[in-house]
Amino acid sequence: MYKAVVFFDLDGTLFDNDKQVTAASVKAIAQLKANNILPVIATGRSLFEITGTLEQAGIDSCVCADGSYIQVAGRALKTEYLKTADITAITEYAQQNDLAVSYYNSNGFVVSHENKLVRANYQELQERVTVAPEAYLTTKVNMLFVFSQETDKQDDVYRERYKGTFSFYRNNMRGLDVVKAGVSKRSGIEYLLNHMDLEALPTYGFGDFYNDLPMFEVVKTPIAMGNAVPEMKAKAAWVTASNMDNGIVKGLQHYNLI
């Protein structure tokens, strides 16, 4: 039925700088569907954060929370949950340096405590903060966000300390996404394609930041946004315009998908 599959990151990619999908991009996605091409969201965001976006864009399949939640045709397909003891361990380690931790599942999130970095992060994401440091003890969690500024150079420290337990992805300059070891946008995309028997189809992926690198490893045609970090552009088959200059539309047109 489908001729190809196109995966879209959200922040800095399908989203403009106001965290909106432009009318031009919505129209392009409708054209994709009319051309029997499957659009899929592939994001570090959790499902609860993007339900309105999915509806607006007319997309019902997603690889969310950096691959730890997968949805196909509006129905949950797979969720990778974290062990409570592992969450406790990394929370205690983070708090030795007064670093906050957010705990996510497909329904919402809470934070261990609030500070300036937490407030700045969720103000940009336009999300309300709820402090509930022990909620993860009784609620399933599939992703964490450890607040650690890129300038702190803690990324490799965390990766080495929790090797085999967690995978870490730099989501933005204020922190790291934390999921089960081995989970990534790549693993989520592979699972979705396998489940839907679409592995043989042409696949495209639009992204801009470090947590999109695993997606670029699995899609046949990786496309970097004009505003992407240099590492993404180096891995791309093509660099389109920025998220503020119709980069999605121009990329789809470049590959004759619309």
Beta strands, then each sheet from edge to edge (+ up, - down):
strand 1: 4-8
strand 2: 37-42
strand 3: 62-64
strand 4: 69-72
strand 5: 75-79
strand 6: 101-105
strand 7: 108-111
strand 8: 143-147
strand 9: 166-172
strand 10: 175-180
strand 11: 203-207
strand 12: 221-224
strand 13: 238-239
sheet 1: 5+ 4- 3+ 2+ 1+ 11+ 12+ 13+
sheet 2: 7+ 6- 8+ 10- 9+
end
